[in-house]
């Protein structure tokens, strides 16, 4: 028994000794070759041009508030209209009959009220003399209240039918220009169906479509507009509206720019060019390839190379524009060396070996 115990202890000790000797620090990660780019400090500007069209700031598509058949269209495309002008009419015969019926019901209801009021007054006098009971008087009071309620209902119905009759004439709700006719004489239309399109007087804007890779420039860039018909005139513009979602067909983002131009300088439908320029101050921004950018915890980062230690470190940047496969970023100083390839396989503080270096603008 003692020999067996001694052998067990010797084996256990030997195993522990071997385990202690085999526990070593993991080898350091080998230096990984990386491609670097040196951030430049020259003045650059990211610019682009987009085709657009002059549009009215407010465009409406008025339609009848009732169903019917169009009997007359009173405007043409390009015609100027004033608020209240007639645009179209639908057949009013059914609405005229309904209006007459409502008028007759109102007259009948008024007669019922007069009769119920006379009966109530008569029963009130009889009650004072003790010829009728209080129950009979209450019944006449209820009949008068019911007749008055029916009269009020008939009056409301009369007003409703008059409104429906008036709605058989479509009128312009603002001054403007008819830009399209969407329904014509002889067509049956439903309530709310657009009949014409009206560009209201007032501010004029440029409507453009932004590709996905250039939407960041919409808010940051300085904008101006040049008309194709007047290439020598340039007007400043400012972003008013940028679509939050892409068009499902074109996959572009629609934007509207307000143009600061003299009155009557812009005609509806004119073709125009929207010029966007993003100025870059000296040593404040740089153009990098998209391969240099990666994200972590909602931060936009790049790997910055430290030549003294041959290590890379994360640094946050802000993207302010895009142009094809390049991005314009703020947050890097001139002369900084940035890794532009293989950024997703690096670790903080990892030693690397520069493969080649280029200079960014």
C-alpha positions as CSV (number, residue, x, y, z in Angstrom):
1,X,0.0,0.0,0.0
2,X,2.8,2.4,0.8
3,X,4.6,1.7,-2.5
4,X,1.4,2.4,-4.4
5,X,0.8,5.7,-2.6
6,X,4.4,6.7,-3.2
7,X,4.2,6.0,-6.9
8,X,1.0,8.0,-7.2
9,X,2.6,11.0,-5.5
10,X,5.6,10.8,-7.8
11,X,3.4,10.7,-10.9
12,X,1.4,13.7,-9.7
13,X,4.5,15.7,-8.9
14,X,6.0,15.0,-12.3
15,X,2.7,16.0,-14.1
16,X,2.6,19.3,-12.2
17,X,6.2,20.0,-13.0
18,X,5.7,19.4,-16.6
19,X,2.5,21.6,-16.6
20,X,4.4,24.4,-14.9
21,X,7.2,24.3,-17.4
22,X,4.8,24.2,-20.4
23,X,2.9,27.3,-19.3
24,X,4.4,30.1,-21.5
25,X,3.2,33.5,-22.7
26,X,1.6,33.3,-26.2
27,X,3.9,34.5,-29.0
28,X,3.4,38.0,-30.1
29,X,1.4,38.6,-33.3
30,X,3.7,38.9,-36.3
31,X,4.1,42.2,-37.9
32,X,1.4,42.6,-40.6
33,X,2.2,44.4,-43.8
34,X,-0.1,47.3,-44.4
35,X,-0.7,49.8,-47.1
36,X,-0.5,53.4,-45.9
37,X,-1.6,56.8,-47.2
38,X,-0.2,60.1,-45.9
39,X,-2.9,62.8,-45.3
40,X,-2.0,65.9,-47.3
41,X,-2.5,69.5,-46.3
42,X,-3.3,71.1,-49.6
43,X,-6.6,73.0,-50.2
44,X,-9.1,70.9,-52.0
45,X,-12.8,71.1,-52.7
46,X,-15.3,68.4,-53.3
47,X,-17.8,69.4,-56.0
48,X,-20.5,67.9,-58.1
49,X,-23.3,68.9,-60.4
50,X,-26.8,67.6,-60.6
51,X,-29.6,68.1,-63.2
52,X,-32.8,69.7,-61.9
53,X,-36.0,71.3,-62.8
54,X,-37.7,74.5,-61.7
55,X,-40.8,73.7,-59.7
56,X,-43.3,75.7,-57.6
57,X,-42.8,75.4,-53.8
58,X,-46.5,74.6,-53.5
59,X,-48.1,72.3,-56.0
60,X,-51.7,71.1,-55.6
61,X,-54.0,68.7,-57.5
62,X,-57.5,69.9,-56.8
63,X,-60.5,67.6,-57.4
64,X,-64.2,67.6,-56.9
65,X,-65.5,66.8,-53.4
66,X,-68.4,64.8,-54.9
67,X,-68.8,62.1,-57.5
68,X,-70.1,62.9,-60.9
69,X,-69.5,63.2,-64.7
70,X,-67.5,66.2,-65.9
71,X,-69.6,68.4,-68.2
72,X,-67.2,71.2,-68.7
73,X,-63.4,71.8,-68.4
74,X,-62.8,75.6,-68.3
75,X,-59.0,75.8,-68.2
76,X,-56.0,74.7,-70.4
77,X,-52.5,73.7,-69.5
78,X,-50.3,76.8,-69.0
79,X,-53.3,79.0,-68.2
80,X,-53.0,81.4,-65.3
81,X,-55.9,81.4,-62.8
82,X,-56.9,83.5,-59.8
83,X,-58.2,82.3,-56.5
84,X,-61.9,81.4,-57.0
85,X,-61.8,80.9,-60.8
86,X,-63.8,78.0,-62.1
87,X,-61.7,75.1,-63.3
88,X,-64.3,72.5,-64.2
89,X,-68.0,71.4,-63.6
90,X,-69.8,68.2,-63.1
91,X,-73.4,67.3,-63.9
92,X,-75.5,69.1,-61.1
93,X,-78.9,67.5,-61.8
94,X,-78.9,64.9,-59.0
95,X,-77.6,67.5,-56.5
96,X,-80.2,70.0,-57.5
97,X,-83.0,67.5,-56.9
98,X,-81.4,66.6,-53.5
99,X,-81.3,70.3,-52.6
100,X,-85.0,70.7,-53.5
101,X,-85.9,67.6,-51.4
102,X,-84.0,69.0,-48.4
103,X,-85.8,72.3,-48.8
104,X,-89.2,70.6,-48.8
105,X,-88.2,68.6,-45.7
106,X,-87.2,71.8,-44.0
107,X,-90.5,73.5,-44.7
108,X,-92.4,70.5,-43.4
109,X,-90.2,70.4,-40.2
110,X,-90.9,74.1,-39.7
111,X,-94.6,73.5,-39.9
112,X,-94.4,70.7,-37.4
113,X,-92.6,72.9,-35.0
114,X,-95.2,75.7,-35.3
115,X,-98.0,73.1,-34.7
116,X,-96.3,71.6,-31.7
117,X,-95.6,75.0,-30.2
118,X,-99.3,76.0,-30.6
119,X,-100.4,72.7,-29.0
120,X,-98.0,73.2,-26.1
121,X,-99.2,76.8,-25.5
122,X,-102.9,75.7,-25.5
123,X,-102.2,72.8,-23.1
124,X,-100.3,75.2,-20.8
125,X,-103.4,77.4,-20.6
126,X,-105.6,74.5,-20.0
127,X,-103.3,73.2,-17.3
128,X,-103.5,76.5,-15.5
129,X,-107.3,76.1,-15.4
130,X,-107.1,72.5,-14.3
131,X,-108.7,71.0,-17.4
132,X,-105.7,68.7,-18.3
133,X,-103.2,66.8,-16.2
134,X,-99.5,67.4,-15.8
135,X,-98.8,64.3,-17.7
136,X,-100.7,65.6,-20.8
137,X,-98.7,68.9,-20.6
138,X,-95.4,67.0,-20.4
139,X,-96.3,64.9,-23.4
140,X,-96.9,68.1,-25.4
141,X,-93.6,69.5,-24.2
142,X,-91.8,66.4,-25.4
143,X,-93.6,66.6,-28.8
144,X,-92.4,70.2,-29.2
145,X,-88.8,69.2,-28.3
146,X,-88.9,66.4,-30.9
147,X,-90.3,68.8,-33.6
148,X,-87.6,71.3,-32.9
149,X,-84.9,68.6,-33.2
150,X,-86.3,67.4,-36.5
151,X,-86.3,71.0,-37.7
152,X,-82.6,71.4,-36.8
153,X,-81.8,68.1,-38.5
154,X,-83.6,69.3,-41.7
155,X,-81.8,72.6,-41.6
156,X,-78.5,70.8,-41.4
157,X,-79.4,68.5,-44.3
158,X,-80.4,71.6,-46.3
159,X,-77.0,73.2,-45.7
160,X,-75.3,69.9,-46.6
161,X,-77.1,69.6,-49.9
162,X,-76.4,73.2,-50.8
163,X,-72.7,72.6,-50.1
164,X,-72.8,69.4,-52.3
165,X,-74.5,71.4,-55.1
166,X,-71.8,74.1,-54.8
167,X,-69.1,71.4,-55.0
168,X,-70.2,70.5,-58.5
169,X,-68.1,73.5,-59.6
170,X,-64.3,73.1,-59.0
171,X,-62.6,76.4,-58.2
172,X,-59.0,77.3,-57.8
173,X,-57.9,77.6,-54.2
174,X,-55.0,79.9,-54.9
175,X,-53.4,82.0,-57.7
176,X,-51.2,80.0,-60.0
177,X,-50.6,78.3,-63.3
178,X,-52.3,75.1,-64.5
179,X,-49.4,72.7,-65.3
180,X,-51.4,69.6,-66.2
181,X,-55.0,68.5,-67.0
182,X,-55.7,65.1,-65.4
183,X,-59.4,64.6,-66.3
184,X,-61.5,65.9,-69.2
185,X,-65.0,66.5,-70.3
186,X,-67.2,63.3,-70.3
187,X,-65.2,61.4,-67.7
188,X,-66.7,60.2,-64.5
189,X,-64.7,61.1,-61.5
190,X,-64.8,60.2,-57.8
191,X,-64.6,62.5,-54.9
192,X,-61.0,63.6,-54.4
193,X,-59.8,62.4,-57.7
194,X,-57.3,65.1,-59.2
195,X,-58.7,66.9,-62.2
196,X,-55.9,69.5,-62.8
197,X,-52.5,70.2,-61.3
198,X,-51.9,73.7,-60.1
199,X,-48.5,75.4,-59.4
200,X,-49.2,78.1,-57.0
201,X,-47.6,81.5,-57.2
202,X,-44.8,82.2,-54.8
203,X,-41.3,80.8,-54.2
204,X,-39.7,78.8,-56.9
205,X,-37.4,75.8,-56.2
206,X,-35.1,73.4,-57.9
207,X,-35.9,69.7,-57.6
208,X,-33.0,67.2,-58.0
209,X,-32.4,63.5,-57.4
210,X,-29.3,62.6,-55.3
211,X,-27.5,59.3,-55.8
212,X,-27.0,57.3,-52.6
213,X,-23.3,58.1,-52.4
214,X,-23.8,61.9,-52.5
215,X,-26.6,62.6,-50.0
216,X,-24.0,63.7,-47.4
217,X,-23.2,66.7,-49.6
218,X,-26.7,67.9,-49.6
219,X,-26.6,69.5,-46.2
220,X,-22.8,70.4,-46.0
221,X,-22.1,71.8,-49.4
222,X,-22.6,75.3,-50.7
223,X,-25.2,75.3,-53.5
224,X,-25.9,77.4,-56.5
225,X,-28.2,77.1,-59.5
226,X,-27.5,77.8,-63.2
227,X,-30.3,77.8,-65.8
228,X,-29.5,76.0,-69.0
229,X,-31.2,78.8,-70.9
230,X,-29.0,81.4,-69.1
231,X,-25.6,79.8,-68.4
232,X,-24.1,83.2,-67.5
233,X,-26.4,83.7,-64.5
234,X,-25.8,81.9,-61.3
235,X,-28.2,82.1,-58.3
236,X,-27.5,81.0,-54.7
237,X,-29.6,78.2,-53.3
238,X,-30.3,76.6,-50.0
239,X,-31.6,73.1,-49.1
240,X,-35.2,73.1,-47.9
241,X,-36.1,69.4,-48.1
242,X,-34.3,66.1,-48.4
243,X,-36.2,62.8,-48.7
244,X,-35.7,60.4,-45.8
245,X,-36.2,57.3,-48.0
246,X,-35.0,56.5,-51.5
247,X,-37.4,56.3,-54.4
248,X,-38.3,52.6,-54.9
249,X,-37.8,52.8,-58.6
250,X,-34.8,55.1,-59.2
251,X,-33.1,54.4,-55.8
252,X,-32.3,58.1,-55.5
253,X,-33.2,60.7,-52.9
254,X,-35.3,63.7,-53.9
255,X,-34.3,67.1,-52.7
256,X,-35.7,70.6,-53.0
257,X,-33.6,73.7,-53.0
258,X,-34.9,77.2,-52.5
259,X,-33.4,79.6,-55.1
260,X,-32.7,83.3,-54.2
261,X,-33.4,84.9,-57.6
262,X,-35.2,88.0,-58.8
263,X,-38.9,87.8,-59.4
264,X,-39.8,86.1,-62.7
265,X,-36.2,85.0,-63.2
266,X,-37.3,81.3,-63.0
267,X,-40.0,79.9,-65.2
268,X,-41.8,76.7,-64.3
269,X,-40.4,73.6,-65.9
270,X,-37.0,75.2,-66.9
271,X,-34.0,72.9,-66.8
272,X,-31.3,73.9,-64.4
273,X,-28.0,72.6,-63.0
274,X,-27.5,72.5,-59.3
275,X,-23.8,73.0,-58.4
276,X,-22.6,71.8,-55.0
277,X,-19.2,72.7,-53.6
278,X,-17.8,71.6,-50.3
279,X,-14.8,73.8,-49.4
280,X,-12.0,72.3,-47.4
281,X,-9.8,74.5,-45.2
282,X,-6.1,73.8,-45.1
283,X,-5.1,70.8,-42.9
284,X,-8.7,70.3,-41.8
285,X,-10.0,67.6,-44.1
286,X,-8.8,65.0,-46.4
287,X,-10.0,62.6,-49.1
288,X,-9.6,58.9,-48.3
289,X,-10.6,55.7,-50.1
290,X,-13.6,54.0,-48.6
291,X,-11.4,51.0,-47.8
292,X,-9.8,53.1,-45.0
293,X,-13.0,53.5,-43.1
294,X,-14.5,51.1,-40.6
295,X,-17.1,51.4,-37.8
296,X,-17.3,50.3,-34.2
297,X,-20.0,51.2,-31.6
298,X,-21.6,53.8,-33.9
299,X,-18.2,55.5,-34.4
300,X,-16.5,56.1,-37.7
301,X,-12.8,55.1,-37.4
302,X,-9.5,54.8,-39.2
303,X,-6.2,53.2,-38.3
304,X,-3.4,55.7,-37.7
305,X,0.2,54.5,-38.0
306,X,2.7,55.5,-35.4
307,X,6.2,55.4,-37.1
308,X,8.0,55.6,-33.7
309,X,6.5,52.4,-32.4
310,X,5.4,50.8,-35.7
311,X,1.9,50.4,-34.1
312,X,-1.5,51.3,-35.3
313,X,-4.2,53.1,-33.2
314,X,-7.8,53.8,-33.8
315,X,-8.9,57.4,-34.4
316,X,-12.4,58.8,-34.9
317,X,-13.2,60.8,-38.0
318,X,-16.3,62.5,-39.4
319,X,-17.4,61.9,-43.0
320,X,-18.7,65.0,-44.7
321,X,-18.9,64.0,-48.3
322,X,-18.5,61.2,-50.8
323,X,-17.3,61.1,-54.4
324,X,-17.4,57.7,-56.0
325,X,-15.0,55.4,-54.1
326,X,-13.6,58.3,-52.0
327,X,-14.9,60.0,-48.9
328,X,-14.1,63.4,-47.4
329,X,-13.3,63.3,-43.7
330,X,-12.6,65.7,-40.9
331,X,-10.4,64.8,-37.9
332,X,-7.0,64.1,-39.4
333,X,-3.9,66.3,-39.4
334,X,-1.7,66.8,-42.4
335,X,1.1,64.3,-42.5
336,X,-0.9,61.6,-40.6
337,X,-0.4,58.1,-42.0
338,X,-3.6,56.1,-42.4
339,X,-4.0,52.4,-43.2
340,X,-6.1,52.1,-46.4
341,X,-6.4,48.3,-46.8
342,X,-7.1,45.4,-44.5
343,X,-8.5,47.5,-41.7
344,X,-10.9,44.8,-40.4
345,X,-8.0,42.4,-39.5
346,X,-6.0,44.8,-37.3
347,X,-6.1,45.2,-33.5
348,X,-5.4,48.2,-31.3
349,X,-1.7,48.6,-30.7
350,X,-0.7,45.9,-33.2
351,X,2.7,46.2,-34.8
352,X,2.7,46.5,-38.6
353,X,5.1,46.9,-41.4
354,X,4.5,49.6,-44.0
355,X,4.1,48.1,-47.4
356,X,3.8,51.2,-49.4
357,X,2.8,54.8,-48.8
358,X,0.8,57.3,-50.9
359,X,-0.2,60.8,-50.3
360,X,-3.8,61.9,-49.9
361,X,-5.1,65.3,-51.0
